[in-house]
Amino acid sequence: MFVMELTYTAPVEDVEDEMDAHISWLDGYYASGVFLASGRKVPRDGGVILAGGVSRAEVERIAAEDPFTVAGVCSYRITEFIATKTSADLSTVRENPAV
């Protein structure tokens, strides 16, 4: 599983100009089951996306096609982790690491 942390690199007004395209991009990855949760950081200097079921290379490709990235208004920090414990709602993405 991955934590995709976005940090805005441009004024929020420039980010807002890309918001509709970003939301459409999010919707596509929610529909495919890759994105599990997302939202704005507080304070509003970026956002966070939880993603699963793909490789690191794939999640990096996904981040690179975000309209925010394409427009140059954000950068990504991607952290991979093993979700060994989850809520019941996320049990399908729970992982059992090899010891």
C-alpha angles and dihedrals in degrees: 000000000000139000107211107197116193122201118191113238095183135048115289089247089064090047090052089055088064098039099102092052091045091052091050089050090050091048091055093054092044088053091051091050096243097111116062103173138353142173150138123295119238113261092039101249097121142321147256132235126189111210134179145170096050137089125257090253090053094048090049089052090049091051091049091056095050106120087230089059093044090051091048096238099121145028127211133227110192121199121187119208138169111244099213093158126036141157115272089257090061097041091116091066096045112124133211108206121212110252 
